[in-house]
Amino acid sequence: MYRSSYYAESSHMSGNEIVFVVILIGGFIIWVYSLIDILRHEFTNSNKLVWLIVIFVLNVFGSTLYLFIGKKQRVGIPQKPKKEKESEKYSSENDYWTQKIKDTAQGDKEI
C-alpha cells in the first residue's frame, strides 16, 4: 500500500495548532465562567444586562473586561444557606434541654 507523506503529516497536529486549540479552550472556559458569575450575582442599576451584552458581543475580550472591571460592580456575593445547629434552634440552653426531654418522652430522639 502506498501512503503519501502528506497524509502522514496531516494526521498529527503541529505545535502551533496545539497552542491555538489550548488558547481556544481557555478562552471558552473564561467566557463560560464570566457568564455564570454574572447570572449568579446582583449588580447596581442595570449593569447585569450591560455585562451580559458585553460578553456576548465581545466574547473573550468582553469576559476579560468583566473579570477586571465588572466584578467590582457586584452588589452581593451569593452564599450557601448556613446549616443551623440543633442547639441554635432554641433561644436559650434551657429551652434546648426542655425540648430534648419532650422529644425523648415522645420517643422521637435519644439524648
C-alpha positions as CSV (number, residue, x, y, z in Angstrom):
1,M,0.0,0.0,0.0
2,Y,1.1,3.5,-0.8
3,R,0.8,6.2,1.8
4,S,1.6,9.7,0.9
5,S,3.8,11.8,3.1
6,Y,1.1,14.5,3.2
7,Y,-1.4,12.0,4.8
8,A,1.1,11.0,7.5
9,E,1.9,14.6,8.3
10,S,-1.7,15.8,8.4
11,S,-2.8,13.2,10.9
12,H,-0.8,14.9,13.7
13,M,-1.2,18.4,15.0
14,S,1.8,20.8,14.8
15,G,2.9,22.8,17.8
16,N,1.2,25.9,16.5
17,E,-2.1,24.1,16.2
18,I,-1.9,22.7,19.7
19,V,-1.2,26.2,21.1
20,F,-4.2,27.6,19.2
21,V,-6.5,24.8,20.5
22,V,-5.4,25.4,24.1
23,I,-6.0,29.2,23.7
24,L,-9.5,28.5,22.3
25,I,-10.4,26.1,25.1
26,G,-9.0,28.6,27.7
27,G,-11.0,31.4,26.2
28,F,-14.2,29.4,26.2
29,I,-13.7,28.5,29.9
30,I,-13.2,32.1,30.8
31,W,-16.3,33.1,28.8
32,V,-18.5,30.4,30.5
33,Y,-17.1,31.3,33.9
34,S,-17.9,35.0,33.3
35,L,-21.4,34.2,32.1
36,I,-22.2,32.0,35.2
37,D,-20.7,34.6,37.5
38,I,-22.8,37.4,36.0
39,L,-26.0,35.3,36.3
40,R,-25.4,34.4,39.9
41,H,-24.8,37.9,41.3
42,E,-26.7,41.1,41.6
43,F,-25.3,44.4,40.2
44,T,-26.0,48.1,40.7
45,N,-28.6,49.6,38.4
46,S,-28.9,47.6,35.1
47,N,-25.3,46.6,35.0
48,K,-26.1,42.9,34.8
49,L,-27.8,43.3,31.4
50,V,-24.9,45.5,30.2
51,W,-22.3,42.9,31.2
52,L,-24.3,40.1,29.5
53,I,-24.4,42.1,26.3
54,V,-20.7,42.9,26.5
55,I,-19.6,39.3,27.0
56,F,-22.0,38.1,24.2
57,V,-20.8,40.7,21.7
58,L,-17.1,40.8,22.6
59,N,-16.7,37.2,23.6
60,V,-13.4,36.5,25.3
61,F,-12.4,40.2,25.3
62,G,-15.7,41.1,27.0
63,S,-15.2,38.3,29.5
64,T,-11.7,39.6,30.3
65,L,-13.1,43.1,30.8
66,Y,-15.8,41.8,33.1
67,L,-13.2,39.9,35.2
68,F,-11.1,43.1,35.7
69,I,-13.8,45.8,35.8
70,G,-17.3,44.2,36.3
71,K,-16.6,42.1,39.3
72,K,-16.1,45.3,41.3
73,Q,-19.7,46.4,40.4
74,R,-21.4,43.5,42.1
75,V,-23.7,44.2,45.0
76,G,-23.6,41.0,46.8
77,I,-22.0,37.6,46.8
78,P,-24.4,34.6,47.0
79,Q,-23.8,32.5,50.0
80,K,-24.8,28.9,50.6
81,P,-27.5,28.7,53.3
82,K,-26.0,28.2,56.7
83,K,-27.0,25.0,58.3
84,E,-28.4,25.8,61.7
85,K,-27.0,23.7,64.5
86,E,-29.5,21.9,66.6
87,S,-28.5,23.9,69.7
88,E,-29.1,27.2,67.9
89,K,-32.8,26.4,67.2
90,Y,-33.8,27.4,70.6
91,S,-33.4,30.8,72.3
92,S,-31.6,29.6,75.3
93,E,-29.8,26.5,76.6
94,N,-32.8,25.7,79.0
95,D,-35.2,25.7,76.0
96,Y,-32.9,23.3,74.2
97,W,-32.9,20.7,77.1
98,T,-36.6,21.2,77.7
99,Q,-37.3,20.3,74.1
100,K,-34.8,17.4,74.3
101,I,-36.7,15.9,77.3
102,K,-40.0,16.3,75.5
103,D,-38.7,14.7,72.3
104,T,-37.3,11.8,74.4
105,A,-40.6,11.4,76.2
106,Q,-42.3,11.1,72.9
107,G,-39.8,8.5,71.8
108,D,-38.6,10.6,68.8
109,K,-35.0,11.2,69.8
110,E,-32.5,10.0,72.3
111,I,-30.3,12.2,74.5
